[in-house]
């Protein structure tokens, strides 16, 4: 009985050892396959980016933003956008309502399934927030974007596209530090015919209009003006932002500044003041750039 008991204990310890080895092996297998999946996704992204860079002749892209909390409208606009067969789409931020909410991200990606082209996202304050420590990590897990995924650039045809993060910890509502140095190198080193910039917080707001007047990049005028001077020096064609839930266009220093925050979130203004759901379709044709602002009924509300 003692021998049998001792044998049983040895067998048990042996089984435990085998189980530990098996578990470790499974972890290695899972990590191996995760690594392969990541590598495949990275390769696929690079191939798609390379295809965009090789575009020749006329191409188009669509810009929309601030779809959070407006699922039905966002789904409608997604469908309308894809009907226009863009080469890619850019979102100016606030894709979800609550920073770090994985279920919100799942819902967003489910609604975005009809998009069969590259979808470039701009991080907004509802997507990643310094006061929600894991939200930036979760954001980077959710997206498949170039560079550090928070601010990055890509090329389409004859044009340079730059996406910025205007809500970095300790640099909220500024483009400063390492990001500014990186931006200077990207813009001044580019010889592309056209340059487009995207960020969530606009450089210019109007007192009494919207909910964030004087509290976007214009909260720090010196930093904002330094950024605008860089845009002028680098001959940026247009800057697209969100944050304010309406449509607005103005030209400053020869640069077109567009606020496109009509992707589904509650409107801040009346329809006639720019408070309508919409997206912006931009066509680049050699030297010429043209754009239409399309509302949720399919009407063109502005052209430039």
JOPEUR-V18045 format. One record per pair of residues at least 12 apart in sequence whose C-alpha atoms are under 6 Angstrom apart, sorted by the first residue. I is the first residue (numbers start at 1). J is the second residue. If there is no record, write none. Layout:
{{I J} {I J}}
This chain:
{{52 156} {53 155} {53 156} {53 157} {54 157} {55 157} {56 157} {58 284} {58 285} {59 283} {59 284} {60 86} {60 87} {60 282} {60 283} {61 86} {61 87} {61 88} {61 89} {61 281} {61 282} {62 89} {62 280} {62 281} {63 89} {63 90} {63 91} {63 279} {63 280} {64 91} {64 260} {64 263} {64 279} {65 91} {65 92} {65 93} {65 242} {65 261} {65 263} {66 93} {66 94} {66 261} {66 263} {66 265} {67 95} {67 263} {67 264} {67 265} {68 94} {68 95} {68 96} {68 97} {68 265} {69 97} {69 265} {70 264} {70 265} {73 264} {74 263} {74 264} {75 111} {88 117} {88 118} {89 119} {90 119} {90 120} {90 121} {91 121} {91 122} {92 122} {92 200} {92 241} {92 242} {93 122} {93 123} {93 124} {93 200} {94 124} {94 126} {94 127} {96 127} {97 126} {98 126} {99 126} {99 127} {99 128} {99 135} {100 135} {100 138} {123 165} {124 200} {130 169} {150 165} {151 163} {151 164} {151 165} {158 192} {158 193} {159 192} {159 193} {159 194} {159 195} {160 195} {161 195} {161 196} {161 197} {162 197} {163 197} {163 198} {164 199} {173 216} {173 217} {174 217} {187 234} {188 234} {195 236} {195 237} {196 237} {196 238} {196 239} {197 239} {198 239} {198 240} {198 241} {199 241} {200 241} {200 242} {200 243} {201 216} {201 241} {201 243} {202 216} {202 241} {203 217} {203 218} {204 218} {210 268} {237 255} {238 255} {238 256} {238 257} {239 257} {240 258} {240 259} {241 259} {242 259} {242 260} {242 261} {244 261} {245 261} {245 262} {245 267} {245 268} {246 261} {246 262} {246 274} {246 275} {247 259} {247 260} {247 274} {262 277} {262 278} {263 277} {277 295} {277 296} {278 294} {278 295} {278 296} {279 293} {279 294} {280 292} {280 293} {290 304} {291 303} {291 304}}
